[in-house]
Amino acid sequence: MTVPTTKIPQPPPRAALHVTGAGLTHAGCVRSDNEDAVLTDPSGVLWAVADGMGGYGHGDVASDIITRTLSEVTDTMMATPALRSGLEAANAEIQANAKSNGVPPFGATVVALMFQNGLANIVWAGDCRAYLMRQRCLRLLTRDHTVVQGMVDQGLLRGEDSARHPDAHIVTRAVGYEPEVELDALSVPVVPGDIVVLCSDGLTACLGDHDIADLVSAANNPEALCVDLIRSCLERGAPDNVSVISVFVQEAR
């Protein structure tokens, strides 16, 4: 009599993906300085938007430190721990910079994305956002770290009223402002046809999710999508700096 053999079916291999993207940043219609920064990657792996906290001063310095530190992450590292480590290093450098220059604490909000093994790995602090468009349906992946979002979570404020609240601009997390940075992270499988959008709050202050969805649905390429999103903000007065990254996921050729 033969011994039974247990066979565990293997999941089908994930299709190899080809990622292309673009980034664009603009000072907006009101502010003379742009304290945002974007990190784009010709290889398609690593992307980030950092929004300097101008209210605390030196926001552009914080954004530059964040994007420079993240640019040192390599695709040989595990994505989420590497992004966390990079942002923690940026936090320490910003803290040291403020101390050595004798200035009050400053920082930046950030959303960072790294593609690895068919996953979009996202780490963020503050109100920079990541969206995923799949089959013409736009999904907000991140959750804002803001006073107003906390009120919505506690049932003290309706979500549709949050944008008009006087404290809508107050964030509860940022890189560099506190000795220790608190980060959130998530990983989402991606498939060919997906579009990922990263943005600063300068975009979402002007455009609602329906506006963003319409523009993403009509886009043919990442560069044009970035231009269309920022142009729409400028047409609506763009009171803040505006930064956006768009990433198109396709099957590998």
PABA-752731 format. One record per residue: residue in three letters; residue number from 0; x, y, z of N, C-alpha, C in turn. Coordinates in steps of 0.02 Angstrom, whole numbers, plus 50000, padded with zeros to 5 digits. Example, Ala and Ser with C-alpha at 12.3 -4.5 7.8 and 13.67 -1.06 7.14 Angstrom:
ALA, 0, 50660, 49716, 50390, 50615, 49775, 50390, 50660, 49835, 50390 .
SER, 1, 50642, 49888, 50354, 50684, 49947, 50357, 50645, 50002, 50394 .
//
This chain:
MET, 0, 50043, 49941, 50000, 50000, 50000, 50000, 50045, 50062, 50000 .
THR, 1, 50029, 50109, 49958, 50069, 50170, 49954, 50048, 50219, 50008 .
VAL, 2, 50096, 50260, 50029, 50082, 50310, 50080, 50052, 50372, 50047 .
PRO, 3, 49996, 50396, 50074, 49966, 50456, 50044, 50015, 50515, 50045 .
THR, 4, 50012, 50554, 49994, 50054, 50614, 49990, 50009, 50676, 49990 .
THR, 5, 50024, 50721, 50035, 49987, 50784, 50037, 50021, 50835, 49993 .
LYS, 6, 49983, 50863, 49947, 50010, 50914, 49903, 49975, 50981, 49917 .
ILE, 7, 50015, 51032, 49928, 49988, 51099, 49941, 49992, 51139, 49877 .
PRO, 8, 49934, 51158, 49850, 49936, 51196, 49787, 49970, 51263, 49797 .
GLN, 9, 50012, 51281, 49749, 50047, 51344, 49752, 50006, 51398, 49717 .
PRO, 10, 50005, 51458, 49745, 49970, 51512, 49712, 50004, 51529, 49646 .
PRO, 11, 49965, 51553, 49597, 49996, 51571, 49533, 50046, 51627, 49543 .
PRO, 12, 50102, 51627, 49506, 50151, 51680, 49515, 50121, 51748, 49496 .
ARG, 13, 50142, 51799, 49533, 50119, 51866, 49516, 50151, 51888, 49451 .
ALA, 14, 50111, 51921, 49410, 50137, 51946, 49347, 50189, 51999, 49360 .
ALA, 15, 50242, 51996, 49321, 50293, 52048, 49326, 50263, 52115, 49306 .
LEU, 16, 50280, 52167, 49343, 50249, 52232, 49332, 50301, 52282, 49306 .
HIS, 17, 50277, 52328, 49267, 50317, 52384, 49244, 50285, 52448, 49270 .
VAL, 18, 50324, 52488, 49305, 50297, 52548, 49337, 50329, 52610, 49307 .
THR, 19, 50288, 52657, 49286, 50312, 52722, 49262, 50276, 52777, 49300 .
GLY, 20, 50309, 52832, 49309, 50277, 52885, 49347, 50308, 52952, 49334 .
ALA, 21, 50280, 53003, 49366, 50305, 53071, 49360, 50285, 53110, 49423 .
GLY, 22, 50320, 53164, 49436, 50304, 53207, 49493, 50308, 53280, 49473 .
LEU, 23, 50270, 53321, 49507, 50269, 53393, 49492, 50251, 53430, 49556 .
THR, 24, 50283, 53487, 49566, 50269, 53529, 49625, 50264, 53601, 49603 .
HIS, 25, 50222, 53640, 49637, 50210, 53710, 49618, 50198, 53750, 49682 .
ALA, 26, 50222, 53812, 49682, 50214, 53855, 49742, 50141, 53874, 49753 .
GLY, 27, 50099, 53870, 49701, 50029, 53891, 49708, 50020, 53963, 49689 .
CYS, 28, 49961, 53990, 49704, 49944, 54057, 49682, 49955, 54110, 49735 .
VAL, 29, 49969, 54090, 49797, 49972, 54138, 49852, 50042, 54143, 49881 .
ARG, 30, 50073, 54087, 49894, 50138, 54086, 49928, 50195, 54097, 49879 .
SER, 31, 50244, 54135, 49900, 50302, 54149, 49857, 50353, 54092, 49858 .
ASP, 32, 50356, 54056, 49914, 50404, 54002, 49921, 50369, 53934, 49916 .
ASN, 33, 50406, 53885, 49891, 50380, 53817, 49888, 50419, 53775, 49938 .
GLU, 34, 50385, 53753, 49991, 50418, 53712, 50042, 50403, 53638, 50034 .
ASP, 35, 50371, 53619, 49978, 50361, 53549, 49962, 50422, 53521, 49926 .
ALA, 36, 50427, 53455, 49925, 50478, 53421, 49886, 50451, 53354, 49864 .
VAL, 37, 50471, 53332, 49805, 50450, 53266, 49780, 50511, 53225, 49764 .
LEU, 38, 50504, 53160, 49774, 50556, 53112, 49757, 50529, 53066, 49704 .
THR, 39, 50560, 53066, 49645, 50540, 53022, 49590, 50597, 52975, 49573 .
ASP, 40, 50579, 52918, 49546, 50629, 52865, 49534, 50622, 52839, 49463 .
PRO, 41, 50673, 52850, 49421, 50669, 52826, 49352, 50659, 52750, 49348 .
SER, 42, 50680, 52713, 49398, 50671, 52640, 49397, 50600, 52621, 49417 .
GLY, 43, 50561, 52668, 49443, 50492, 52655, 49460, 50480, 52627, 49529 .
VAL, 44, 50532, 52620, 49570, 50525, 52586, 49634, 50504, 52632, 49691 .
LEU, 45, 50534, 52691, 49696, 50529, 52732, 49756, 50503, 52802, 49740 .
TRP, 46, 50453, 52823, 49779, 50420, 52887, 49766, 50401, 52919, 49833 .
ALA, 47, 50401, 52986, 49836, 50381, 53019, 49899, 50362, 53091, 49886 .
VAL, 48, 50316, 53115, 49927, 50297, 53186, 49930, 50307, 53209, 50002 .
ALA, 49, 50343, 53264, 50011, 50353, 53294, 50078, 50328, 53365, 50076 .
ASP, 50, 50291, 53384, 50127, 50260, 53450, 50132, 50287, 53486, 50193 .
GLY, 51, 50332, 53534, 50182, 50362, 53571, 50237, 50311, 53610, 50276 .
MET, 52, 50318, 53610, 50342, 50271, 53644, 50386, 50293, 53716, 50394 .
GLY, 53, 50269, 53759, 50347, 50290, 53828, 50345, 50274, 53867, 50408 .
GLY, 54, 50222, 53846, 50442, 50203, 53881, 50503, 50256, 53876, 50557 .
TYR, 55, 50300, 53826, 50552, 50352, 53817, 50602, 50420, 53841, 50576 .
GLY, 56, 50423, 53864, 50513, 50486, 53887, 50485, 50529, 53830, 50460 .
HIS, 57, 50571, 53846, 50411, 50619, 53797, 50384, 50586, 53735, 50355 .
GLY, 58, 50525, 53742, 50332, 50491, 53684, 50304, 50525, 53657, 50243 .
ASP, 59, 50555, 53701, 50202, 50590, 53677, 50143, 50651, 53635, 50161 .
VAL, 60, 50684, 53654, 50217, 50742, 53615, 50240, 50719, 53545, 50260 .
ALA, 61, 50664, 53541, 50296, 50638, 53476, 50318, 50620, 53432, 50258 .
SER, 62, 50586, 53462, 50208, 50566, 53423, 50149, 50627, 53397, 50112 .
ASP, 63, 50678, 53440, 50105, 50738, 53418, 50070, 50774, 53362, 50107 .
ILE, 64, 50777, 53367, 50173, 50810, 53314, 50213, 50772, 53249, 50204 .
ILE, 65, 50707, 53252, 50205, 50666, 53191, 50199, 50677, 53157, 50131 .
THR, 66, 50673, 53196, 50077, 50680, 53165, 50011, 50751, 53140, 50000 .
ARG, 67, 50800, 53176, 50026, 50870, 53153, 50019, 50881, 53088, 50057 .
THR, 68, 50855, 53085, 50117, 50864, 53025, 50158, 50829, 52965, 50127 .
LEU, 69, 50768, 52975, 50102, 50732, 52921, 50070, 50766, 52898, 50006 .
SER, 70, 50799, 52944, 49971, 50832, 52925, 49909, 50888, 52875, 49920 .
GLU, 71, 50911, 52868, 49982, 50964, 52821, 49997, 50938, 52750, 50009 .
VAL, 72, 50872, 52741, 50011, 50842, 52675, 50017, 50854, 52637, 49952 .
THR, 73, 50873, 52574, 49956, 50883, 52533, 49896, 50833, 52477, 49893 .
ASP, 74, 50824, 52450, 49832, 50774, 52398, 49823, 50797, 52330, 49848 .
THR, 75, 50856, 52326, 49878, 50878, 52264, 49910, 50852, 52260, 49982 .
MET, 76, 50824, 52314, 50007, 50798, 52315, 50075, 50724, 52296, 50076 .
MET, 77, 50701, 52270, 50132, 50629, 52260, 50140, 50594, 52327, 50143 .
ALA, 78, 50542, 52334, 50102, 50515, 52400, 50088, 50492, 52439, 50150 .
THR, 79, 50445, 52412, 50187, 50417, 52451, 50243, 50468, 52467, 50297 .
PRO, 80, 50508, 52418, 50320, 50559, 52436, 50369, 50609, 52487, 50342 .
ALA, 81, 50625, 52483, 50278, 50673, 52530, 50249, 50645, 52600, 50247 .
LEU, 82, 50581, 52607, 50228, 50549, 52673, 50228, 50545, 52701, 50299 .
ARG, 83, 50526, 52659, 50346, 50523, 52681, 50415, 50591, 52705, 50439 .
SER, 84, 50643, 52665, 50424, 50710, 52683, 50446, 50733, 52748, 50415 .
GLY, 85, 50718, 52757, 50351, 50736, 52820, 50318, 50703, 52880, 50348 .
LEU, 86, 50639, 52874, 50364, 50603, 52931, 50394, 50624, 52943, 50466 .
GLU, 87, 50641, 52891, 50502, 50667, 52899, 50570, 50735, 52935, 50568 .
ALA, 88, 50777, 52917, 50519, 50841, 52951, 50511, 50831, 53025, 50493 .
ALA, 89, 50782, 53038, 50449, 50766, 53108, 50432, 50742, 53146, 50492 .
ASN, 90, 50701, 53114, 50533, 50676, 53146, 50594, 50733, 53167, 50639 .
ALA, 91, 50781, 53121, 50649, 50839, 53137, 50691, 50881, 53193, 50662 .
GLU, 92, 50889, 53194, 50596, 50930, 53246, 50565, 50896, 53314, 50570 .
ILE, 93, 50830, 53316, 50561, 50794, 53379, 50567, 50797, 53405, 50639 .
GLN, 94, 50790, 53360, 50687, 50796, 53379, 50758, 50865, 53409, 50771 .
ALA, 95, 50917, 53376, 50746, 50985, 53400, 50757, 50996, 53467, 50723 .
ASN, 96, 50967, 53476, 50664, 50974, 53538, 50627, 50944, 53596, 50666 .
ALA, 97, 50884, 53586, 50693, 50851, 53638, 50732, 50891, 53656, 50794 .
LYS, 98, 50918, 53605, 50827, 50957, 53617, 50888, 51021, 53655, 50872 .
SER, 99, 51057, 53634, 50820, 51121, 53665, 50805, 51114, 53737, 50780 .
ASN, 100, 51057, 53752, 50750, 51045, 53820, 50724, 51005, 53863, 50773 .
GLY, 101, 50987, 53835, 50831, 50952, 53873, 50881, 50884, 53899, 50859 .
VAL, 102, 50848, 53858, 50820, 50782, 53878, 50796, 50729, 53832, 50826 .
PRO, 103, 50666, 53854, 50828, 50613, 53811, 50855, 50605, 53749, 50812 .
PRO, 104, 50573, 53697, 50839, 50564, 53635, 50801, 50527, 53648, 50735 .
PHE, 105, 50547, 53612, 50683, 50513, 53617, 50619, 50509, 53548, 50589 .
GLY, 106, 50471, 53540, 50536, 50463, 53474, 50507, 50424, 53474, 50443 .
ALA, 107, 50402, 53415, 50423, 50364, 53408, 50361, 50320, 53346, 50367 .
THR, 108, 50262, 53349, 50336, 50222, 53290, 50327, 50247, 53253, 50266 .
VAL, 109, 50232, 53188, 50260, 50261, 53149, 50206, 50218, 53088, 50191 .
VAL, 110, 50219, 53067, 50129, 50194, 53002, 50109, 50247, 52972, 50062 .
ALA, 111, 50268, 52911, 50077, 50320, 52877, 50038, 50294, 52810, 50013 .
LEU, 112, 50314, 52792, 49953, 50290, 52731, 49920, 50349, 52693, 49892 .
MET, 113, 50349, 52627, 49904, 50400, 52584, 49875, 50366, 52521, 49849 .
PHE, 114, 50377, 52506, 49784, 50350, 52446, 49754, 50399, 52388, 49765 .
GLN, 115, 50371, 52332, 49786, 50412, 52273, 49797, 50369, 52210, 49797 .
ASN, 116, 50387, 52161, 49757, 50352, 52097, 49755, 50277, 52104, 49742 .
GLY, 117, 50260, 52148, 49696, 50190, 52157, 49679, 50149, 52196, 49729 .
LEU, 118, 50181, 52228, 49776, 50147, 52266, 49828, 50167, 52340, 49824 .
ALA, 119, 50119, 52383, 49837, 50133, 52453, 49848, 50138, 52463, 49923 .
ASN, 120, 50198, 52476, 49948, 50211, 52484, 50019, 50214, 52559, 50035 .
ILE, 121, 50171, 52581, 50079, 50163, 52653, 50092, 50174, 52667, 50166 .
VAL, 122, 50213, 52719, 50180, 50225, 52742, 50248, 50212, 52817, 50248 .
TRP, 123, 50178, 52842, 50300, 50162, 52913, 50300, 50155, 52941, 50371 .
ALA, 124, 50160, 53008, 50373, 50146, 53046, 50435, 50117, 53112, 50414 .
GLY, 125, 50059, 53129, 50442, 50027, 53193, 50426, 49970, 53185, 50377 .
ASP, 126, 49960, 53237, 50335, 49902, 53237, 50291, 49920, 53234, 50217 .
CYS, 127, 49982, 53216, 50200, 49996, 53196, 50131, 49959, 53130, 50119 .
ARG, 128, 49934, 53120, 50059, 49890, 53063, 50046, 49916, 53018, 49990 .
ALA, 129, 49890, 52956, 49991, 49900, 52908, 49936, 49831, 52884, 49915 .
TYR, 130, 49819, 52885, 49849, 49757, 52860, 49820, 49774, 52803, 49772 .
LEU, 131, 49727, 52757, 49764, 49732, 52703, 49715, 49671, 52705, 49670 .
MET, 132, 49684, 52710, 49605, 49630, 52705, 49555, 49633, 52636, 49523 .
ARG, 133, 49578, 52598, 49529, 49574, 52533, 49497, 49506, 52526, 49464 .
GLN, 134, 49506, 52512, 49400, 49444, 52503, 49363, 49397, 52562, 49374 .
ARG, 135, 49427, 52622, 49368, 49390, 52686, 49371, 49359, 52699, 49439 .
CYS, 136, 49383, 52664, 49490, 49360, 52675, 49559, 49418, 52701, 49600 .
LEU, 137, 49411, 52761, 49629, 49464, 52792, 49668, 49456, 52774, 49742 .
ARG, 138, 49511, 52752, 49772, 49510, 52732, 49843, 49565, 52770, 49880 .
LEU, 139, 49547, 52802, 49935, 49596, 52835, 49978, 49628, 52782, 50021 .
LEU, 140, 49694, 52775, 50015, 49730, 52723, 50052, 49752, 52746, 50121 .
THR, 141, 49770, 52809, 50128, 49797, 52834, 50191, 49742, 52867, 50233 .
ARG, 142, 49758, 52877, 50296, 49712, 52912, 50342, 49749, 52972, 50369 .
ASP, 143, 49719, 53032, 50362, 49752, 53093, 50384, 49766, 53093, 50458 .
HIS, 144, 49825, 53116, 50477, 49842, 53127, 50548, 49830, 53202, 50562 .
THR, 145, 49767, 53218, 50576, 49748, 53287, 50588, 49700, 53290, 50647 .
VAL, 146, 49694, 53350, 50676, 49647, 53361, 50730, 49576, 53346, 50706 .
VAL, 147, 49560, 53369, 50646, 49492, 53360, 50620, 49477, 53287, 50606 .
GLN, 148, 49524, 53249, 50579, 49512, 53178, 50567, 49501, 53142, 50633 .
GLY, 149, 49536, 53163, 50685, 49524, 53134, 50751, 49453, 53147, 50776 .
MET, 150, 49428, 53207, 50761, 49359, 53223, 50780, 49309, 53181, 50741 .
VAL, 151, 49323, 53169, 50676, 49280, 53127, 50636, 49280, 53056, 50663 .
ASP, 152, 49338, 53031, 50681, 49344, 52963, 50707, 49305, 52954, 50772 .
GLN, 153, 49302, 53008, 50812, 49267, 53005, 50876, 49192, 53020, 50869 .
GLY, 154, 49170, 53033, 50808, 49100, 53048, 50797, 49080, 53118, 50816 .
LEU, 155, 49129, 53163, 50824, 49115, 53232, 50844, 49105, 53277, 50784 .
LEU, 156, 49119, 53252, 50725, 49115, 53293, 50665, 49099, 53247, 50606 .
ARG, 157, 49056, 53270, 50562, 49041, 53232, 50502, 49098, 53239, 50452 .
GLY, 158, 49112, 53185, 50416, 49167, 53187, 50368, 49158, 53240, 50316 .
GLU, 159, 49096, 53253, 50294, 49085, 53302, 50242, 49096, 53374, 50267 .
ASP, 160, 49099, 53383, 50333, 49111, 53449, 50361, 49184, 53462, 50378 .
SER, 161, 49226, 53411, 50371, 49295, 53416, 50395, 49335, 53468, 50356 .
ALA, 162, 49324, 53473, 50291, 49364, 53519, 50250, 49351, 53592, 50268 .
ARG, 163, 49291, 53606, 50294, 49273, 53675, 50310, 49287, 53694, 50382 .
HIS, 164, 49312, 53646, 50422, 49324, 53660, 50492, 49385, 53707, 50499 .
PRO, 165, 49383, 53756, 50546, 49439, 53803, 50552, 49505, 53770, 50571 .
ASP, 166, 49503, 53710, 50600, 49565, 53676, 50619, 49586, 53623, 50568 .
ALA, 167, 49559, 53627, 50507, 49571, 53575, 50457, 49645, 53569, 50439 .
HIS, 168, 49683, 53623, 50449, 49754, 53623, 50429, 49801, 53598, 50484 .
ILE, 169, 49775, 53583, 50543, 49818, 53565, 50600, 49833, 53490, 50599 .
VAL, 170, 49896, 53473, 50590, 49916, 53403, 50589, 49939, 53380, 50658 .
THR, 171, 49932, 53315, 50670, 49952, 53287, 50734, 50016, 53246, 50730 .
ARG, 172, 50040, 53234, 50669, 50104, 53199, 50660, 50143, 53232, 50604 .
ALA, 173, 50209, 53232, 50611, 50253, 53257, 50559, 50323, 53230, 50572 .
VAL, 174, 50364, 53229, 50521, 50433, 53208, 50528, 50475, 53269, 50548 .
GLY, 175, 50510, 53262, 50605, 50556, 53315, 50627, 50532, 53358, 50684 .
TYR, 176, 50466, 53359, 50695, 50441, 53406, 50745, 50446, 53380, 50816 .
GLU, 177, 50446, 53314, 50825, 50452, 53283, 50891, 50515, 53240, 50892 .
PRO, 178, 50543, 53226, 50953, 50602, 53183, 50957, 50592, 53114, 50926 .
GLU, 179, 50532, 53087, 50932, 50516, 53022, 50901, 50459, 53033, 50852 .
VAL, 180, 50465, 53004, 50793, 50413, 53011, 50743, 50368, 52949, 50744 .
GLU, 181, 50303, 52961, 50740, 50254, 52907, 50737, 50229, 52900, 50666 .
LEU, 182, 50237, 52841, 50638, 50221, 52829, 50568, 50167, 52775, 50562 .
ASP, 183, 50127, 52781, 50509, 50081, 52728, 50490, 50106, 52696, 50426 .
ALA, 184, 50087, 52633, 50415, 50109, 52597, 50356, 50055, 52549, 50333 .
LEU, 185, 50054, 52535, 50269, 50010, 52484, 50241, 50042, 52458, 50177 .
SER, 186, 50021, 52398, 50157, 50044, 52368, 50095, 49982, 52344, 50056 .
VAL, 187, 49980, 52362, 49992, 49922, 52347, 49950, 49945, 52312, 49887 .
PRO, 188, 49917, 52253, 49870, 49935, 52222, 49806, 49914, 52267, 49748 .
VAL, 189, 49956, 52270, 49697, 49939, 52309, 49637, 49937, 52263, 49577 .
VAL, 190, 49897, 52282, 49528, 49889, 52242, 49467, 49895, 52289, 49407 .
PRO, 191, 49910, 52262, 49349, 49913, 52304, 49289, 49849, 52345, 49280 .
GLY, 192, 49858, 52408, 49263, 49802, 52454, 49256, 49792, 52499, 49315 .
ASP, 193, 49822, 52482, 49371, 49816, 52525, 49430, 49853, 52591, 49420 .
ILE, 194, 49827, 52643, 49452, 49861, 52708, 49454, 49864, 52729, 49528 .
VAL, 195, 49923, 52746, 49551, 49932, 52770, 49620, 49950, 52844, 49617 .
VAL, 196, 49916, 52884, 49658, 49928, 52956, 49662, 49950, 52973, 49733 .
LEU, 197, 50006, 53007, 49739, 50029, 53035, 49803, 50022, 53111, 49798 .
CYS, 198, 50004, 53143, 49853, 49995, 53216, 49849, 50003, 53249, 49917 .
SER, 199, 50019, 53313, 49915, 50018, 53354, 49975, 49947, 53380, 49986 .
ASP, 200, 49934, 53409, 50045, 49866, 53433, 50058, 49849, 53494, 50017 .
GLY, 201, 49897, 53524, 49983, 49881, 53578, 49937, 49836, 53556, 49880 .
LEU, 202, 49841, 53492, 49862, 49797, 53465, 49810, 49727, 53454, 49837 .
THR, 203, 49722, 53420, 49894, 49656, 53401, 49920, 49619, 53461, 49951 .
ALA, 204, 49655, 53516, 49964, 49621, 53577, 49987, 49582, 53608, 49930 .
CYS, 205, 49601, 53594, 49869, 49568, 53623, 49811, 49521, 53575, 49775 .
LEU, 206, 49540, 53511, 49774, 49503, 53461, 49736, 49474, 53408, 49782 .
GLY, 207, 49410, 53393, 49772, 49380, 53339, 49808, 49397, 53272, 49775 .
ASP, 208, 49379, 53218, 49809, 49395, 53152, 49782, 49363, 53140, 49714 .
HIS, 209, 49302, 53167, 49704, 49269, 53159, 49639, 49307, 53195, 49585 .
ASP, 210, 49333, 53254, 49600, 49372, 53292, 49551, 49435, 53252, 49533 .
ILE, 211, 49469, 53226, 49584, 49530, 53188, 49572, 49515, 53126, 49531 .
ALA, 212, 49461, 53092, 49548, 49442, 53031, 49511, 49429, 53046, 49438 .
ASP, 213, 49395, 53100, 49423, 49381, 53118, 49354, 49445, 53130, 49314 .
LEU, 214, 49492, 53166, 49344, 49554, 53181, 49310, 49597, 53119, 49301 .
VAL, 215, 49600, 53075, 49351, 49639, 53014, 49346, 49609, 52968, 49293 .
SER, 216, 49543, 52963, 49291, 49509, 52920, 49242, 49523, 52941, 49170 .
ALA, 217, 49531, 53007, 49161, 49541, 53032, 49093, 49615, 53033, 49072 .
ALA, 218, 49660, 53017, 49117, 49732, 53024, 49104, 49758, 52968, 49059 .
ASN, 219, 49804, 52987, 49014, 49837, 52939, 48970, 49907, 52922, 48992 .
ASN, 220, 49938, 52966, 49031, 50007, 52954, 49052, 50021, 52993, 49116 .
PRO, 221, 50072, 52974, 49154, 50085, 53005, 49219, 50101, 53079, 49214 .
GLU, 222, 50140, 53100, 49164, 50159, 53170, 49158, 50097, 53214, 49148 .
ALA, 223, 50054, 53194, 49102, 49994, 53233, 49089, 49948, 53236, 49149 .
LEU, 224, 49944, 53181, 49186, 49901, 53180, 49246, 49926, 53230, 49298 .
CYS, 225, 49992, 53232, 49309, 50019, 53280, 49358, 50003, 53351, 49337 .
VAL, 226, 50012, 53366, 49272, 49998, 53433, 49247, 49924, 53450, 49256 .
ASP, 227, 49880, 53403, 49240, 49808, 53416, 49245, 49787, 53428, 49317 .
LEU, 228, 49814, 53389, 49363, 49795, 53396, 49433, 49817, 53464, 49461 .
ILE, 229, 49879, 53483, 49446, 49903, 53548, 49472, 49869, 53606, 49437 .
ARG, 230, 49858, 53600, 49372, 49823, 53653, 49336, 49754, 53665, 49366 .
SER, 231, 49719, 53611, 49383, 49653, 53618, 49413, 49656, 53655, 49479 .
CYS, 232, 49708, 53641, 49519, 49716, 53677, 49582, 49729, 53751, 49569 .
LEU, 233, 49772, 53767, 49522, 49788, 53836, 49507, 49726, 53874, 49482 .
GLU, 234, 49684, 53840, 49445, 49623, 53872, 49421, 49575, 53888, 49478 .
ARG, 235, 49584, 53853, 49535, 49541, 53865, 49593, 49575, 53906, 49647 .
GLY, 236, 49630, 53937, 49629, 49663, 53984, 49675, 49722, 53957, 49713 .
ALA, 237, 49731, 53893, 49718, 49789, 53860, 49749, 49820, 53901, 49805 .
PRO, 238, 49789, 53905, 49864, 49816, 53947, 49918, 49878, 53919, 49951 .
ASP, 239, 49896, 53857, 49935, 49953, 53824, 49966, 49997, 53795, 49912 .
ASN, 240, 50058, 53775, 49930, 50099, 53737, 49884, 50063, 53673, 49865 .
VAL, 241, 50073, 53651, 49803, 50039, 53591, 49778, 50090, 53543, 49749 .
SER, 242, 50089, 53481, 49772, 50135, 53430, 49745, 50097, 53366, 49731 .
VAL, 243, 50115, 53333, 49677, 50081, 53271, 49658, 50129, 53225, 49622 .
ILE, 244, 50121, 53160, 49635, 50155, 53107, 49598, 50102, 53060, 49572 .
SER, 245, 50109, 53040, 49509, 50064, 52990, 49481, 50105, 52932, 49455 .
VAL, 246, 50083, 52871, 49470, 50120, 52811, 49452, 50071, 52763, 49417 .
PHE, 247, 50090, 52742, 49357, 50050, 52695, 49318, 50081, 52626, 49321 .
VAL, 248, 50040, 52576, 49338, 50063, 52507, 49343, 50041, 52469, 49281 .
GLN, 249, 50089, 52437, 49247, 50074, 52400, 49186, 50107, 52331, 49189 .
GLU, 250, 50086, 52287, 49144, 50120, 52223, 49138, 50189, 52235, 49109 .
ALA, 251, 50238, 52197, 49133, 50306, 52203, 49107, 50306, 52182, 49034 .
ARG, 252, 50343, 52219, 48995, 50346, 52204, 48923, 50394, 52146, 48911 .
//
